[in-house]
Amino acid sequence: MWYNRCMKSQLIAISSVLVLAAFGLDFSVEKDIRYSDASPRCVLDVKWPVGVTNFATVINFHGGGLVKGSKHFARWPEEAAGKDPVAFVGANYRLLKNDKTGETATPEECISDAAAAVAWTLDNIARYGGDPKKVFVTGISGGGYLTAMVGLDPKWLAKYGHAPANLAGIAPMTGQMTKHFNVRKVGFNDEDPQFQPKIDEWAPLAYAGGKDLPPACFLAGGRDVEWKCRVEENELLAASLRSCGYPKTEFHETEGNHGGGVRPSAYFLRDFVMKTCDAGAVGRFADGERVLFCGDSITHGGKFIYYLQLFQDLRHPGSNVRLINGGRSGDTARGGLNRFDRDILPFKADRAFLMFGMNDINRNSWKSAEPSEREAAARQNAVDGYRANMAKLTERFLAAGIKTVLMTPSPYDQYGVFEKTNLPFCNDPGLASCATAVRDLAAAHNLGLVELHAPLTQLFKDHATDYHFCADRVHRSSRACRSTPPRGPPTGWATARR
């Protein structure tokens, strides 16, 4: 029994780091905003997280071969929908041939509309609280073609005072990277076979050698069921961009056909957004990423880092992800600040997970329900100092260009039956106050947050008599867990069971 509980606590730590999102958010939606007077179709919808600032935004262009379709938001993983602090824009654009209205447009007008919608978002998303430096563009099929053209050929955004470099990234989904077949057939009356590839100024592939291009993530369904040549075209463009000096270029082939590939591609889209900028949620590890875990003895123990590395290597062999243990026994947030230059920066991490609190809280001052004046002052000073030092440490990481993820502190087990003297208020309200400070800090900087304190605290409460946590009430290790109850009532037990 106790072994299962210990394993469960370790699994919570692992799954918390891998989790897509922790909390639900409120979103507002504004529809049919006119971004251009060129056509009644030049409207877009915006959906943004309420009470969040500096969030990332994902613009989506619908599919339909540039001859049909209507605006909608980008598909997002179901587990993260409504939870990630990310805004979404869905835009219409003029069609080459609109059977409903009889309206027609030139290829230039279609792409120009897409560029105008992107420019509107760059110019206006700050009014909703978003960061214009965190704007991504995606689209499926014909929308994927528009995404690539706007993101790679600078002349389209230049018309509106912007450039591809202003975008945080582009993620065409199953788009045509040669000259789009309907651009040829409808736009230029080209009667050559549809699958005869053509690369000219109307083909995204023509711009692989351009200057100052954004990070890119090319997505397609399986090559055995995808539209002919789509997978190969996307793979070629991704390889060409990397060869031309753009290492932040990805290509992912998923299961599913032309439309069915969108659902699995949504996970790659989300991960692309999360690892490209600080988008307020935790993305999966990127190939070649160096990830530092910075904390106290709970981090230094290394078990959850070991399990994470094992998971990564087995699930994604060859990803070359390196997880680095930067914990130090007895450390605090202030200690992390003091050793930052000599003991943290040398690791050259791309991303860092920060978890402190157990040694910051001044544990011995949380013994009684009615603390003395001296104890009350010590408690307040500890919480205030933790909040200030965590803020300074986070700012140091961000200033160093290290993508930062905050973790709420692991809890003190004030609920279990152990011989070790209990501090029945150390976790609640003690460390719980630190967890609140971390959540506030993550929200203020729009950083990814791993919620460790709440689920582990609940596990402690639910299984207080199973003797499965360490006798020191601080560290979780199977070697220190008990399989038999202690003899006689432990010190502080009556108070802990209040």
ABEGO torsion letter per residue (X at the ends): XAAAAAAAAAAAAAAAAABABABBBBBBBBBGBBABAABAABBBBBBBBBGBBGBBBBBBBBBGGGABEBBBBBBBBAAABGABBBBBBBBBBBBABBAAAGBBBBAAAAAAAAAAAAAAAAAAAAAAGBBAAABBBBEBEAAAAAAAAAAABAAAAAAAGBBAAABAEBBBBGBBABBBAAAAAAAAGBABBAABBBBBAABAAAAAABBGBBBBBBBBBBAAABBBGAAAAAAAAAAAAAAAGBABBBBBBBBEBAAAAAAAAAAAAAAAAAAABBAGBBBBBBBGBBBBBBBBAAAAAGAAAAAAAAAAAAABBGAGBBBBBABBBGBBAAAAAAAAAAAAAAAGBABBBBBBGAAAAGAAAAABABBBAAAAAAAAAAAAAAAAAAAAAAAAAAAAGBBBBBBBBBBBBAABBBABBBBAAAAOABAAAAAAAAAAAAAAAGBBBBBAAAAAAAAAAAAAAAGABBAAGABBBAAABBABBBBEBBBGAAAAAX
